[in-house]
């Protein structure tokens, strides 16, 4: 502060007291702002999910269909840049549930 502001308060000095009040108010409203941001984020994600799910086409397989299996999931081949992406073909022996199948090789041996 310059010496003149000690005796005669200027606008800058008067705003310092108001600034402390404003900072306290911002801290009080911080939780509310976080909740509003969380609600907006949830609504945005729900809209994205609705948009994405409306364009997804389900694909189911029946017993005795031939399929390929992802090599990364099975771990049969060591991962690498030149390793094959898919392995197979395999025949579906049994449909267990939505998206789960029991597979067998073409010669009839069951895949664990």
C-alpha positions as CSV (number, residue, x, y, z in Angstrom):
1,X,0.0,0.0,0.0
2,X,1.2,3.5,-0.7
3,X,1.1,6.0,2.2
4,X,-1.9,7.9,0.8
5,X,-4.1,4.8,0.9
6,X,-3.6,4.4,4.6
7,X,-5.5,7.6,5.5
8,X,-7.8,7.8,2.5
9,X,-9.1,4.5,1.3
10,X,-9.1,4.1,-2.5
11,X,-11.4,1.8,-4.6
12,X,-8.6,-0.8,-4.7
13,X,-8.4,-1.0,-0.9
14,X,-12.2,-1.1,-0.5
15,X,-12.4,-4.0,-3.0
16,X,-10.0,-6.1,-1.0
17,X,-12.6,-6.6,1.8
18,X,-15.2,-7.4,-0.8
19,X,-12.8,-9.9,-2.4
20,X,-12.5,-11.9,0.8
21,X,-16.3,-12.2,0.9
22,X,-16.5,-13.3,-2.7
23,X,-13.8,-15.9,-2.2
24,X,-15.7,-17.3,0.8
25,X,-18.9,-17.4,-1.3
26,X,-17.1,-19.3,-4.1
27,X,-15.9,-21.9,-1.6
28,X,-19.4,-22.3,-0.3
29,X,-20.8,-22.8,-3.9
30,X,-17.9,-25.2,-4.9
31,X,-19.8,-28.4,-4.0
32,X,-22.9,-27.2,-5.8
33,X,-20.9,-26.5,-9.0
34,X,-19.2,-29.9,-8.8
35,X,-22.6,-31.6,-8.5
36,X,-24.0,-29.6,-11.5
37,X,-20.9,-30.6,-13.5
38,X,-21.4,-34.2,-12.5
39,X,-25.0,-34.1,-13.6
40,X,-24.1,-32.6,-16.9
41,X,-21.4,-35.2,-17.5
42,X,-23.8,-38.0,-16.7
43,X,-26.5,-36.6,-19.1
44,X,-23.9,-36.3,-21.8
45,X,-22.6,-39.8,-21.4
46,X,-26.2,-41.1,-21.4
47,X,-26.9,-39.3,-24.7
48,X,-23.7,-40.8,-26.2
49,X,-24.6,-44.2,-25.0
50,X,-28.1,-43.9,-26.5
51,X,-26.7,-42.7,-29.8
52,X,-24.1,-45.5,-30.0
53,X,-26.5,-48.3,-28.9
54,X,-29.1,-47.2,-31.5
55,X,-26.5,-47.9,-34.3
56,X,-25.2,-51.2,-32.9
57,X,-26.5,-54.3,-34.8
58,X,-26.5,-57.5,-32.8
59,X,-25.0,-60.5,-34.4
60,X,-25.8,-64.0,-33.1
61,X,-24.5,-67.3,-34.1
62,X,-26.3,-70.7,-34.1
63,X,-24.9,-74.1,-33.4
64,X,-22.9,-75.7,-36.2
65,X,-21.8,-72.2,-37.5
66,X,-18.1,-71.7,-38.3
67,X,-16.3,-68.8,-36.5
68,X,-12.9,-67.5,-35.9
69,X,-11.5,-66.7,-32.4
70,X,-9.4,-63.6,-31.5
71,X,-5.8,-64.6,-31.0
72,X,-5.2,-62.0,-28.2
73,X,-8.0,-63.4,-26.1
74,X,-7.0,-67.1,-26.4
75,X,-3.2,-66.6,-26.0
76,X,-2.3,-69.5,-28.3
77,X,0.2,-67.4,-30.3
78,X,2.7,-65.1,-28.6
79,X,1.6,-61.5,-29.2
80,X,3.6,-59.4,-31.7
81,X,3.3,-57.2,-34.7
82,X,3.5,-60.1,-37.2
83,X,1.4,-62.6,-35.3
84,X,-2.0,-63.5,-36.7
85,X,-5.0,-61.7,-35.4
86,X,-7.5,-64.5,-35.7
87,X,-7.3,-68.3,-35.3
88,X,-9.6,-71.0,-36.5
89,X,-12.0,-71.8,-38.0
90,X,-13.9,-73.4,-35.2
91,X,-17.4,-74.9,-35.1
92,X,-19.9,-73.8,-32.5
93,X,-20.9,-76.8,-30.5
94,X,-23.3,-75.2,-28.1
95,X,-24.8,-71.7,-27.5
96,X,-24.4,-71.0,-23.7
97,X,-25.8,-67.5,-23.4
98,X,-25.8,-64.2,-25.2
99,X,-22.3,-64.0,-26.7
100,X,-20.9,-67.1,-25.0
101,X,-20.3,-70.3,-27.0
102,X,-18.7,-73.7,-26.6
103,X,-16.3,-74.3,-29.5
104,X,-14.8,-77.3,-31.1
105,X,-12.2,-77.9,-33.7
106,X,-13.2,-79.2,-37.1
107,X,-12.1,-82.7,-36.2
108,X,-14.4,-82.7,-33.1
109,X,-12.1,-82.0,-30.2
110,X,-13.6,-79.5,-27.7
111,X,-11.8,-76.2,-27.0
112,X,-11.6,-75.4,-23.3
